[in-house]
Amino acid sequence: MSTTPTAETTPGPAGHDEKMVARFEASQQTGETTTTTTTTTVAERPAHIPEKFWDAEKGVVRVEDLAKSYAELEKGRTKPQEQQQQQEKPKDEGLKIETQEQAQQTLAEKGLDLNKYSSEYLETGKLSDESYKELTDRGIPKEMVDAYISGQAAQAAALETEIKSTVGGAEKFDEMSKWASTNLSKGELQAYNAAVDSGSPDQIKLAVSGIYAKFTAAVGSDPQLLGGSTTAPTGDVFADVTQMKAAMADPRYKTSEAYRQEVRAKLGRSNIL
């Protein structure tokens, strides 16, 4: 008795089963698998962040752009500050006019003549606004000029005190000056004034010593100053100023009062001042 195969047991064409399995799996993935869509929320730009520094696509700050802009900003701020500091830098830095030699050299380098301003100050007791302007225009500020004038005045006062003390003080110096104005020749007065106007302390001291020697020889001397002589001394004389300077340069002039008296007496007999 023969058996007729059924649909369940009849084998399909080659590869049929594999195709059916693949089709089934595909249907499962299409029909039964739920596709999940993820929605990404992009952050909004904060109000304090400029738009040019905001990456709208990513919702983040462009740090590199921000840092670069900040660096350029700092550079721009620093440059004007440096320029301002250079402008405010004192023009007189390194400039000194503390001594007469420094003042003369500095003014000469700037095309100015110290004697012009010195003469003006001696005549009027001050400098004019025009003179101050000339000096400031050449880089010498008013404060420096005033400091120099004050320094020179202080030195002059100290020198005056020192010189007057060598002849017995201010009172004795005034007596000598009055005597000199009426008893010295015109040439002697001119020589004395020239020494004083020179501004050299050494020359001024020499001139005063010479006049004082003549004064004491004529009217008598203070015993404490010149050994008590009240009559005109006798002896040799200085032939010229060079001899007098040589005598005063002798070390004994600083250490021996007797030698100083000898030089003063000799100077009083001389006609070199």
C-alpha positions as CSV (number, residue, x, y, z in Angstrom):
1,M,0.0,0.0,0.0
2,S,1.5,3.3,-1.1
3,T,1.6,6.4,1.0
4,T,1.0,9.9,-0.4
5,P,3.2,12.7,1.0
6,T,1.4,15.6,2.7
7,A,2.3,19.4,2.6
8,E,3.9,19.2,6.0
9,T,6.3,16.5,5.1
10,T,7.0,17.4,1.5
11,P,10.5,19.0,1.4
12,G,10.7,22.4,-0.3
13,P,13.2,23.5,-2.9
14,A,16.8,23.8,-2.0
15,G,17.4,26.9,0.2
16,H,13.7,27.5,0.8
17,D,14.0,27.1,4.5
18,E,16.8,29.6,4.9
19,K,14.9,32.2,2.9
20,M,11.8,31.7,5.0
21,V,13.8,32.1,8.2
22,A,15.4,35.3,6.9
23,R,12.1,36.7,5.8
24,F,10.6,35.9,9.2
25,E,13.4,37.6,11.1
26,A,13.1,40.6,8.8
27,S,9.4,40.9,9.5
28,Q,10.1,40.7,13.2
29,Q,12.6,43.5,13.1
30,T,10.2,45.7,11.0
31,G,7.0,45.0,12.6
32,E,7.7,44.3,16.2
33,T,10.9,46.3,17.0
34,T,10.1,49.8,18.2
35,T,12.5,52.4,16.9
36,T,13.5,54.9,19.6
37,T,14.4,58.4,18.4
38,T,16.7,60.3,20.8
39,T,16.1,64.1,20.7
40,T,19.2,66.1,21.8
41,T,18.4,69.5,23.4
42,V,21.0,72.3,22.5
43,A,21.7,74.8,25.3
44,E,20.8,78.4,24.6
45,R,23.4,81.2,24.7
46,P,23.6,82.9,28.0
47,A,22.9,86.7,27.9
48,H,26.4,87.6,29.1
49,I,28.2,85.7,26.4
50,P,28.6,87.6,23.1
51,E,27.2,85.9,20.1
52,K,30.6,85.8,18.4
53,F,31.9,83.6,21.1
54,W,28.9,81.1,21.1
55,D,28.8,77.9,19.1
56,A,25.0,77.7,18.4
57,E,25.3,74.2,16.9
58,K,27.0,72.7,19.9
59,G,25.6,75.1,22.5
60,V,29.0,75.8,24.0
61,V,31.4,78.8,24.3
62,R,34.1,78.9,21.7
63,V,36.9,79.1,24.3
64,E,39.8,79.6,21.9
65,D,38.1,82.6,20.3
66,L,37.3,84.1,23.7
67,A,40.9,83.7,24.9
68,K,42.3,85.2,21.7
69,S,40.0,88.2,21.9
70,Y,40.9,88.7,25.6
71,A,44.7,88.6,24.8
72,E,44.2,91.2,22.0
73,L,42.2,93.4,24.4
74,E,45.0,93.3,27.1
75,K,47.5,94.1,24.4
76,G,45.5,97.1,23.4
77,R,45.2,98.3,26.9
78,T,48.9,97.8,27.7
79,K,50.2,99.8,24.8
80,P,48.5,103.1,25.7
81,Q,49.7,102.7,29.3
82,E,53.3,102.2,28.1
83,Q,52.9,105.3,25.9
84,Q,51.5,107.3,28.7
85,Q,54.3,106.2,31.0
86,Q,56.8,107.3,28.4
87,Q,55.1,110.6,28.1
88,E,55.0,111.1,31.8
89,K,58.7,110.1,32.2
90,P,60.5,113.1,33.6
91,K,62.4,114.9,31.0
92,D,65.1,115.8,33.5
93,E,66.0,112.1,34.3
94,G,69.7,111.9,34.5
95,L,70.0,115.7,34.3
96,K,72.0,117.5,37.0
97,I,72.7,121.1,37.6
98,E,73.7,121.0,41.2
99,T,77.1,122.7,40.8
100,Q,78.0,125.8,38.8
101,E,80.1,123.7,36.5
102,Q,77.3,121.2,35.8
103,A,74.9,124.1,35.2
104,Q,77.3,125.8,32.8
105,Q,77.9,122.6,30.8
106,T,74.3,121.6,30.7
107,L,73.1,124.9,29.5
108,A,75.9,125.1,26.9
109,E,74.9,121.8,25.5
110,K,71.3,123.1,25.1
111,G,72.5,126.3,23.5
112,L,72.0,128.5,26.5
113,D,74.3,130.8,28.5
114,L,74.4,130.5,32.3
115,N,75.9,134.0,32.6
116,K,72.8,135.5,31.1
117,Y,70.5,134.0,33.8
118,S,73.1,134.6,36.6
119,S,73.3,138.3,35.7
120,E,69.5,138.6,35.6
121,Y,69.2,137.0,39.1
122,L,71.9,139.2,40.6
123,E,70.3,142.4,39.2
124,T,66.6,141.6,40.0
125,G,66.8,138.8,42.7
126,K,64.8,136.5,40.5
127,L,64.3,135.0,37.0
128,S,61.6,136.3,34.7
129,D,58.8,134.2,33.3
130,E,60.5,134.5,29.9
131,S,63.7,133.0,31.3
132,Y,61.9,130.2,33.0
133,K,60.1,129.4,29.7
134,E,63.4,129.4,27.8
135,L,64.8,126.9,30.3
136,T,61.8,124.6,30.4
137,D,61.5,124.6,26.6
138,R,65.0,123.2,26.5
139,G,64.2,120.4,29.0
140,I,65.2,122.1,32.3
141,P,62.1,122.2,34.5
142,K,61.4,125.2,36.8
143,E,61.7,123.0,39.9
144,M,65.2,122.1,39.0
145,V,66.1,125.7,38.3
146,D,64.7,126.8,41.6
147,A,66.6,124.0,43.4
148,Y,69.8,125.1,41.8
149,I,69.2,128.7,42.8
150,S,68.5,127.7,46.4
151,G,71.6,125.6,46.5
152,Q,73.8,128.4,45.1
153,A,72.3,130.8,47.6
154,A,73.0,128.5,50.5
155,Q,76.6,128.0,49.4
156,A,77.0,131.8,49.0
157,A,75.7,132.4,52.5
158,A,78.1,129.8,53.9
159,L,81.0,131.3,52.0
160,E,80.1,134.7,53.2
161,T,80.0,133.6,56.8
162,E,83.4,131.8,56.4
163,I,85.0,134.9,54.8
164,K,83.7,137.3,57.4
165,S,84.9,135.0,60.2
166,T,88.5,135.2,58.8
167,V,88.5,139.0,59.4
168,G,86.8,138.9,62.8
169,G,83.2,138.7,61.9
170,A,80.5,140.7,60.1
171,E,81.2,143.9,62.0
172,K,84.9,143.9,61.3
173,F,84.2,143.1,57.6
174,D,81.8,146.0,57.3
175,E,84.5,148.3,58.8
176,M,87.0,147.0,56.3
177,S,84.6,147.5,53.4
178,K,83.9,151.1,54.3
179,W,87.6,151.8,54.7
180,A,88.4,150.1,51.3
181,S,85.7,152.1,49.5
182,T,87.4,155.4,50.4
183,N,91.1,154.4,50.7
184,L,91.8,152.0,47.9
185,S,92.7,153.1,44.4
186,K,90.3,152.6,41.5
187,G,92.5,149.8,40.2
188,E,92.6,148.0,43.5
189,L,88.8,148.2,43.9
190,Q,88.4,146.8,40.3
191,A,90.7,143.9,41.1
192,Y,88.8,143.2,44.3
193,N,85.4,143.3,42.6
194,A,86.7,141.1,39.8
195,A,87.8,138.5,42.3
196,V,84.5,138.6,44.1
197,D,82.5,138.4,40.9
198,S,84.5,135.4,39.7
199,G,82.5,133.2,42.1
200,S,85.7,131.3,43.0
201,P,85.9,130.8,46.8
202,D,89.7,130.7,46.6
203,Q,90.0,133.9,44.7
204,I,87.5,135.7,46.9
205,K,89.3,134.6,50.0
206,L,92.6,135.8,48.6
207,A,91.1,139.2,47.7
208,V,89.5,139.7,51.1
209,S,92.8,138.7,52.8
210,G,94.6,141.2,50.7
211,I,92.2,144.1,51.5
212,Y,92.1,143.1,55.2
213,A,95.9,143.2,55.4
214,K,95.9,146.7,53.9
215,F,93.1,147.7,56.3
216,T,94.9,146.5,59.4
217,A,98.2,148.0,58.3
218,A,96.4,151.4,58.0
219,V,94.2,151.5,61.1
220,G,95.6,148.8,63.4
221,S,94.6,145.2,63.9
222,D,92.8,143.0,66.3
223,P,95.4,141.5,68.6
224,Q,93.7,138.1,68.4
225,L,93.9,138.2,64.6
226,L,97.2,139.5,63.7
227,G,99.4,139.4,66.8
228,G,98.5,142.8,68.2
229,S,100.4,145.0,65.7
230,T,99.1,148.5,65.6
231,T,101.6,149.9,63.2
232,A,102.3,149.3,59.6
233,P,104.5,146.2,59.2
234,T,107.8,146.4,57.3
235,G,109.5,143.9,55.1
236,D,109.3,142.4,51.6
237,V,106.2,142.3,49.4
238,F,104.5,140.0,46.8
239,A,105.4,140.9,43.3
240,D,102.3,139.4,41.9
241,V,99.3,137.2,42.6
242,T,101.1,134.1,41.7
243,Q,103.6,134.6,44.5
244,M,100.8,135.3,46.9
245,K,99.0,132.0,45.9
246,A,102.2,130.1,46.3
247,A,102.6,131.4,49.8
248,M,99.0,130.5,50.7
249,A,99.5,127.1,49.2
250,D,102.3,126.4,51.6
251,P,101.2,123.7,54.1
252,R,102.2,126.0,56.9
253,Y,99.4,128.3,55.9
254,K,97.0,125.7,57.2
255,T,98.9,124.7,60.3
256,S,100.8,127.8,61.6
257,E,99.1,131.0,62.8
258,A,102.4,132.7,62.8
259,Y,103.0,131.9,59.1
260,R,99.5,133.1,58.2
261,Q,100.2,136.4,60.0
262,E,103.4,136.7,58.0
263,V,101.6,136.2,54.7
264,R,98.8,138.6,55.6
265,A,101.3,141.3,56.6
266,K,103.3,140.8,53.4
267,L,100.1,140.9,51.4
268,G,99.2,144.2,53.2
269,R,102.5,145.7,52.0
270,S,101.9,144.6,48.4
271,N,100.1,146.4,45.7
272,I,98.8,143.4,43.7
273,L,95.1,143.6,44.5
